[in-house]
Amino acid sequence: MGHDALHVGDVGLLRASDDAIFHFAAQNGHAIITKDEDFLPRHRQDGSEVIVIWLRIGNSSRRVLLKWFIPLFPNILALIEDGKTFIEIR
């Protein structure tokens, strides 16, 4: 969809803590797309501008997740362009 994406496994962070993942995103200018609510308190306490997109879909296959997520992506981009750094998608 015109944006590069990395999985935590692609950068050696598959078993890393949320703090390590958050730090990596902050250092490299990446957003975090997650189904893990643990990033909310980390986002609130950190003064960085890391964008966290919290997907509230529950357990689902990759196919189901993408079918749900892809139509929402333009709205997510608009929220980011408006300056939102924490986006909760239900």
Beta strands, then each sheet from edge to edge (+ up, - down):
strand 1: 32-34
strand 2: 52-55
strand 3: 86-89
sheet 1: 1+ 2+ 3+
end
